[in-house]
Amino acid sequence: MATAAKIMVVDDEAQICQNVEKILSKNDYEIVHATSAKEALNKMAKDSFALLISDIVMPEMNGLELLKLVKKEWPLTKAVMMTAYASTDTAVKAIRLGALDYMSKPFTPDELRSTVDLALSGKLTEAPTTEKEKEIIDVDIPFDREEVAKYAGDDFADKLGPSDMPVVEAAPETLENYCAVGSMVCDIFKKLGNTCKGGAKTGECPQLKAKKKKGAKEKGFDSKKLIGIDYPFSYEEVASVTGPEYVLNLQHEGVSFIPYEQLKKNVAQMMEQAPGVSADVIEFPKEAAKAKILVIEDEVAVNNNIRKILSKNNFHVDQAVSKAEALEKIEEQAYALVLLDLKIPEVKGLELLKAIRDNRPETMVIIITGYASIETAVEASRMGAVDYLPKPFTPEEIRNAAEKAFQLAA
């Protein structure tokens, strides 16, 4: 008779561990549970387990940190993650770190049994990742504030710390020497016996008022009146001695730098005035463009915006706005990175992602989509996508995603 597979279930809520154990025990699995990552690691060090099922949001060490350690120490142990705070961000990270699946709570007994059966039977396989990628993945904050707020409320989300548990802070009013006028802890308030006479009269904190005046005064500084702390004379006086061109190129340190193009023109004029004297003008090579990126997005405006954003970072960006154009460009040349929209006319599901992975396995892919879902995030990550960005995203987010992808190839 075959030995029952041993499964480690980790959740800081003991009741959930017991419920999972009750469900899976009916399928003759042997269940061991732990209510913290530390307890789980201690038990796993003493015994071998076929499967880890872990919650993500836990005190001290979250589930992604646990997953990363388990896959490093016990690579043959398979893993499935579960969470009540499901997000595309944690889904991608879990799959790229080696989890076979990602389950959103609440789930049914049948969903749990089906996932476990698929994981242990070998029908689910780990995503193709490298050790370098696993090291780069940030496991400290595995979900974004907006998605947590959607399920747990703004108050809970506002208190989230790096461990993904609420950080409860004392109300400021209860702090010693707290002045309500300035809404801050104030030493002067303390010295005056916890009173603010000036503030009580005007309703405004004297210290903050002084800072505002100082700031306004500093903002009023006219750079054309003074050339810097070491050069306390006016531009007009400098121009009368050195000429207007010198002043035109004067920097805030009081040093003049003539642009290279202007310098070349000046040299050319000098050569015309001094015939028979030759001079070599050296052309400095421009900075080489970074690796090529292909943006596959059928909305032309969005495609153009992404190109403009990434071009500013010196990336060479090509574009495709249809399935046919995308396949043609992928066939023609290898791209270091492809930004792929999920909704392209005539494209079924992740068809284009599969085509890229089949034809250009070395190309990194970032999914961009206005129709984000946990299911597509998990599936895309399994197929090799290194990131998944729900629309709308900021220029900084798209730049950071591209830079992070290139770190993997560095």
DOLOLO-138821 format. One line per 10 residues: number of its first residue (from 1); their letters; for each residue x, y, z of C-alpha. Coordinates in nm, 3 decimals, padded with zeros to 5 digits, always signed. Example, Ala and Ser with C-alpha at 12.3 -4.5 7.8 and 13.67 -1.06 7.14 Angstrom:
<romars>
1	as	+01.230/-00.450/+00.780; +01.367/-00.106/+00.714
</romars>
This chain:
<romars>
1	mataakimvv	+00.000/+00.000/+00.000; +00.139/+00.342/-00.100; +00.242/+00.579/+00.180; +00.011/+00.877/+00.223; +00.164/+01.205/+00.108; +00.262/+01.427/+00.398; +00.144/+01.788/+00.375; +00.250/+02.089/+00.585; -00.030/+02.344/+00.635; +00.072/+02.687/+00.766
11	ddeaqicqnv	-00.171/+02.958/+00.879; -00.162/+03.185/+01.183; -00.532/+03.111/+01.231; -00.547/+02.767/+01.395; -00.909/+02.718/+01.284; -00.810/+02.742/+00.917; -00.535/+02.483/+00.970; -00.789/+02.251/+01.129; -01.039/+02.302/+00.847; -00.779/+02.227/+00.580
21	ekilskndye	-00.668/+01.919/+00.774; -01.028/+01.797/+00.801; -01.086/+01.839/+00.426; -00.763/+01.673/+00.311; -00.764/+01.391/+00.565; -01.065/+01.248/+00.382; -00.833/+01.196/+00.082; -00.591/+00.997/+00.301; -00.327/+01.270/+00.312; -00.122/+01.299/+00.631
31	ivhatsakea	-00.150/+01.657/+00.758; +00.086/+01.845/+00.989; +00.004/+02.206/+01.067; +00.185/+02.508/+01.208; +00.056/+02.850/+01.312; +00.373/+03.038/+01.215; +00.648/+03.019/+00.956; +00.907/+02.958/+01.229; +00.712/+02.659/+01.364; +00.674/+02.523/+01.011
41	lnkmakdsfa	+01.048/+02.549/+00.940; +01.131/+02.369/+01.265; +00.897/+02.083/+01.176; +01.018/+02.064/+00.816; +01.378/+02.040/+00.937; +01.288/+01.717/+01.121; +01.070/+01.549/+00.859; +01.012/+01.547/+00.484; +00.696/+01.684/+00.324; +00.559/+01.639/-00.027
51	llisdivmpe	+00.362/+01.964/-00.021; +00.353/+02.297/+00.161; +00.023/+02.487/+00.178; +00.084/+02.830/+00.330; -00.104/+03.148/+00.403; +00.068/+03.471/+00.294; -00.026/+03.727/+00.558; +00.131/+03.608/+00.884; +00.315/+03.782/+01.172; +00.696/+03.789/+01.188
61	mnglellklv	+00.758/+03.603/+00.860; +00.507/+03.619/+00.575; +00.422/+03.333/+00.344; +00.635/+03.452/+00.052; +00.942/+03.466/+00.275; +00.862/+03.113/+00.393; +00.814/+02.994/+00.033; +01.149/+03.138/-00.068; +01.328/+02.959/+00.219; +01.149/+02.629/+00.162
71	kkewpltkav	+01.230/+02.621/-00.211; +01.593/+02.697/-00.130; +01.633/+02.436/+00.147; +01.389/+02.170/+00.023; +01.353/+02.223/-00.355; +01.163/+01.895/-00.401; +00.885/+02.007/-00.167; +00.600/+02.140/-00.376; +00.408/+02.449/-00.268; +00.063/+02.608/-00.295
81	mmtayastdt	-00.012/+02.954/-00.151; -00.345/+03.073/-00.011; -00.456/+03.419/+00.098; -00.762/+03.627/+00.187; -00.587/+03.932/+00.038; -00.546/+03.810/-00.318; -00.368/+04.042/-00.561; -00.206/+04.005/-00.899; +00.120/+04.123/-00.738; +00.137/+03.840/-00.482
91	avkairlgal	+00.010/+03.590/-00.737; +00.297/+03.665/-00.976; +00.555/+03.666/-00.697; +00.431/+03.335/-00.554; +00.440/+03.160/-00.892; +00.782/+03.306/-00.983; +00.919/+03.195/-00.644; +00.819/+02.836/-00.715; +00.458/+02.792/-00.600; +00.249/+02.563/-00.820
101	dymskpftpd	-00.074/+02.748/-00.755; -00.229/+03.041/-00.572; -00.568/+03.015/-00.401; -00.792/+03.302/-00.294; -00.980/+03.258/+00.032; -01.249/+03.155/+00.080; -01.231/+02.839/-00.132; -01.449/+02.529/-00.137; -01.336/+02.183/-00.018; -01.354/+02.062/-00.379
111	elrstvdlal	-01.132/+02.349/-00.499; -00.875/+02.266/-00.231; -00.877/+01.892/-00.303; -00.853/+01.950/-00.679; -00.556/+02.188/-00.642; -00.371/+01.951/-00.407; -00.435/+01.651/-00.635; -00.304/+01.842/-00.939; +00.003/+01.959/-00.749; +00.098/+01.617/-00.615
121	sgklteaptt	+00.022/+01.433/-00.941; +00.274/+01.645/-01.132; +00.011/+01.803/-01.358; +00.113/+02.145/-01.227; +00.476/+02.241/-01.288; +00.690/+02.523/-01.156; +00.739/+02.834/-01.368; +01.072/+02.860/-01.553; +01.271/+03.095/-01.329; +01.633/+03.146/-01.230
131	ekekeiidvd	+01.792/+03.173/-00.887; +01.883/+03.531/-00.972; +01.520/+03.621/-01.035; +01.415/+03.462/-00.706; +01.673/+03.671/-00.522; +01.551/+03.994/-00.685; +01.181/+03.939/-00.604; +01.076/+04.161/-00.314; +00.895/+03.948/-00.056; +00.862/+04.213/+00.215
141	ipfdreevak	+00.547/+04.379/+00.084; +00.356/+04.121/-00.118; +00.049/+04.325/-00.201; -00.044/+04.682/-00.277; -00.238/+04.908/-00.046; -00.539/+04.958/-00.275; -00.614/+04.589/-00.309; -00.591/+04.532/+00.067; -00.818/+04.831/+00.130; -01.076/+04.683/-00.106
151	yagddfadkl	-01.116/+04.382/+00.122; -01.008/+04.500/+00.466; -01.093/+04.870/+00.461; -00.884/+05.188/+00.457; -00.808/+05.185/+00.831; -00.646/+04.841/+00.809; -00.453/+04.927/+00.491; -00.321/+05.253/+00.637; -00.162/+05.061/+00.923; +00.014/+04.802/+00.709
161	gpsdmpvvea	+00.384/+04.768/+00.783; +00.662/+04.577/+00.603; +00.551/+04.249/+00.761; +00.201/+04.299/+00.612; +00.049/+04.315/+00.959; -00.119/+04.628/+01.096; +00.114/+04.863/+01.277; -00.083/+05.025/+01.559; +00.052/+05.361/+01.660; -00.038/+05.566/+01.964
171	apetlenyca	-00.276/+05.853/+01.901; -00.062/+06.171/+01.878; -00.282/+06.347/+02.134; -00.163/+06.100/+02.399; +00.206/+06.175/+02.345; +00.396/+06.378/+02.605; +00.437/+06.751/+02.523; +00.196/+06.727/+02.229; +00.073/+07.072/+02.120; -00.267/+07.074/+01.951
181	vgsmvcdifk	-00.206/+07.415/+01.790; +00.092/+07.292/+01.587; -00.021/+06.927/+01.582; +00.324/+06.814/+01.698; +00.541/+06.738/+01.999; +00.706/+07.071/+02.089; +00.997/+07.149/+02.326; +00.891/+07.515/+02.356; +00.541/+07.399/+02.451; +00.704/+07.189/+02.725
191	klgntckgga	+00.917/+07.478/+02.856; +00.610/+07.702/+02.877; +00.437/+07.452/+03.103; +00.234/+07.285/+02.827; +00.082/+07.611/+02.709; +00.113/+07.803/+02.383; +00.017/+08.164/+02.455; +00.109/+08.299/+02.112; -00.070/+08.017/+01.935; -00.378/+08.050/+02.156
201	ktgecpqlka	-00.416/+08.414/+02.052; -00.365/+08.372/+01.676; -00.476/+08.012/+01.633; -00.150/+07.944/+01.446; +00.168/+07.780/+01.569; +00.444/+08.047/+01.606; +00.713/+07.800/+01.497; +00.531/+07.693/+01.182; +00.454/+08.057/+01.103; +00.824/+08.145/+01.128
211	kkkkgakekg	+00.915/+07.855/+00.899; +00.660/+07.970/+00.641; +00.807/+08.321/+00.641; +01.157/+08.185/+00.604; +01.049/+07.960/+00.319; +00.873/+08.247/+00.141; +01.182/+08.461/+00.175; +01.403/+08.189/+00.031; +01.161/+08.133/-00.258; +01.183/+08.503/-00.332
221	fdskkligid	+01.556/+08.480/-00.412; +01.626/+08.613/-00.761; +01.905/+08.418/-00.924; +01.967/+08.707/-01.164; +02.057/+08.945/-00.882; +02.336/+08.733/-00.734; +02.564/+08.475/-00.891; +02.617/+08.265/-00.581; +02.751/+08.300/-00.231; +03.110/+08.348/-00.355
231	ypfsyeevas	+03.019/+08.598/-00.623; +02.813/+08.878/-00.458; +02.782/+09.100/-00.763; +02.511/+09.148/-01.024; +02.492/+08.991/-01.367; +02.510/+09.337/-01.526; +02.847/+09.403/-01.364; +02.984/+09.067/-01.479; +02.855/+09.121/-01.834; +03.019/+09.463/-01.854
241	vtgpeyvlnl	+03.358/+09.299/-01.793; +03.331/+08.954/-01.953; +03.064/+09.003/-02.217; +02.706/+08.867/-02.242; +02.807/+08.519/-02.365; +02.992/+08.443/-02.043; +02.692/+08.544/-01.834; +02.457/+08.348/-02.058; +02.640/+08.025/-01.973; +02.695/+08.103/-01.605
251	qhegvsfipy	+02.597/+07.824/-01.366; +02.468/+07.868/-01.011; +02.817/+07.794/-00.874; +02.943/+08.103/-01.054; +03.134/+07.906/-01.319; +03.067/+07.943/-01.689; +03.031/+07.635/-01.908; +02.982/+07.683/-02.281; +02.780/+07.403/-02.448; +02.991/+07.179/-02.670
261	eqlkknvaqm	+02.800/+07.269/-02.986; +02.855/+07.640/-02.918; +03.221/+07.571/-02.845; +03.259/+07.406/-03.188; +03.106/+07.710/-03.355; +03.340/+07.940/-03.164; +03.640/+07.732/-03.272; +03.521/+07.742/-03.636; +03.495/+08.120/-03.620; +03.843/+08.140/-03.471
271	meqapgvsad	+03.979/+07.922/-03.753; +03.823/+08.151/-04.014; +03.993/+08.446/-03.851; +04.326/+08.261/-03.838; +04.376/+08.093/-04.181; +04.650/+07.837/-04.217; +04.608/+07.702/-03.863; +04.442/+07.364/-03.839; +04.253/+07.219/-03.546; +04.097/+06.877/-03.490
281	viefpkeaak	+03.741/+06.883/-03.356; +03.665/+06.559/-03.175; +03.311/+06.425/-03.197; +03.220/+06.254/-02.872; +03.025/+05.932/-02.932; +02.668/+05.940/-02.816; +02.566/+05.700/-02.539; +02.476/+05.365/-02.688; +02.109/+05.281/-02.677; +02.008/+05.010/-02.435
291	akilviedev	+01.865/+04.674/-02.534; +01.562/+04.669/-02.761; +01.207/+04.660/-02.628; +00.892/+04.570/-02.821; +00.558/+04.712/-02.704; +00.260/+04.507/-02.824; -00.052/+04.714/-02.757; -00.343/+04.775/-02.994; -00.435/+05.113/-02.840; -00.205/+05.346/-03.035
301	avnnnirkil	-00.214/+05.624/-02.774; -00.113/+05.387/-02.493; +00.155/+05.231/-02.713; +00.300/+05.573/-02.798; +00.298/+05.682/-02.433; +00.489/+05.372/-02.325; +00.741/+05.427/-02.604; +00.796/+05.789/-02.501; +00.838/+05.695/-02.134; +01.095/+05.422/-02.202
311	sknnfhvdqa	+01.277/+05.617/-02.474; +01.362/+05.881/-02.212; +01.558/+05.609/-02.033; +01.756/+05.555/-02.354; +01.581/+05.227/-02.440; +01.530/+05.151/-02.808; +01.157/+05.087/-02.839; +00.971/+04.922/-03.130; +00.593/+04.900/-03.153; +00.327/+04.660/-03.275
321	vskaealeki	-00.046/+04.732/-03.273; -00.183/+04.405/-03.414; -00.133/+04.031/-03.387; +00.016/+04.006/-03.737; +00.260/+04.291/-03.678; +00.364/+04.149/-03.341; +00.434/+03.802/-03.483; +00.626/+03.953/-03.775; +00.853/+04.159/-03.550; +00.913/+03.869/-03.310
331	eeqayalvll	+01.012/+03.656/-03.609; +01.240/+03.924/-03.757; +01.456/+03.994/-03.453; +01.521/+03.911/-03.090; +01.407/+04.161/-02.830; +01.545/+04.174/-02.480; +01.202/+04.264/-02.342; +00.843/+04.258/-02.467; +00.560/+04.453/-02.303; +00.249/+04.258/-02.399
341	dlkipevkgl	-00.113/+04.366/-02.367; -00.353/+04.079/-02.298; -00.640/+04.212/-02.509; -00.528/+04.226/-02.874; -00.786/+04.173/-03.153; -00.783/+03.818/-03.297; -00.559/+03.693/-03.013; -00.698/+03.409/-02.802; -00.594/+03.414/-02.437; -00.217/+03.397/-02.390
351	ellkairdnr	-00.151/+03.295/-02.750; +00.103/+03.570/-02.814; +00.287/+03.499/-02.489; +00.319/+03.134/-02.595; +00.448/+03.241/-02.938; +00.714/+03.460/-02.777; +00.819/+03.186/-02.535; +00.835/+02.927/-02.815; +01.024/+03.141/-03.068; +01.230/+03.363/-02.837
361	petmviiitg	+01.270/+03.182/-02.502; +01.544/+03.426/-02.400; +01.309/+03.726/-02.431; +01.163/+03.857/-02.105; +00.794/+03.941/-02.106; +00.594/+04.184/-01.893; +00.215/+04.162/-01.916; +00.024/+04.493/-01.925; -00.353/+04.477/-01.903; -00.667/+04.671/-01.824
371	yasietavea	-00.842/+04.341/-01.746; -00.625/+04.215/-01.461; -00.727/+03.893/-01.285; -00.563/+03.648/-01.048; -00.617/+03.367/-01.301; -00.434/+03.539/-01.590; -00.159/+03.660/-01.356; -00.097/+03.303/-01.235; -00.113/+03.152/-01.584; +00.110/+03.418/-01.742
381	srmgavdylp	+00.367/+03.373/-01.466; +00.364/+02.996/-01.516; +00.435/+03.052/-01.885; +00.735/+03.272/-01.811; +00.614/+03.633/-01.778; +00.844/+03.807/-01.530; +00.595/+04.076/-01.429; +00.228/+04.173/-01.458; +00.114/+04.537/-01.456; -00.257/+04.622/-01.426
391	kpftpeeirn	-00.362/+04.942/-01.605; -00.356/+05.225/-01.534; +00.007/+05.244/-01.432; +00.237/+05.540/-01.379; +00.548/+05.622/-01.588; +00.758/+05.534/-01.284; +00.592/+05.192/-01.253; +00.655/+05.104/-01.619; +01.017/+05.226/-01.598; +01.078/+05.032/-01.275
401	aaekafqlaa	+00.929/+04.715/-01.425; +01.156/+04.744/-01.730; +01.466/+04.814/-01.521; +01.386/+04.522/-01.290; +01.347/+04.291/-01.589; +01.687/+04.395/-01.724; +01.846/+04.325/-01.386; +01.771/+03.960/-01.448; +01.985/+03.959/-01.761; +02.268/+04.170/-01.618
</romars>
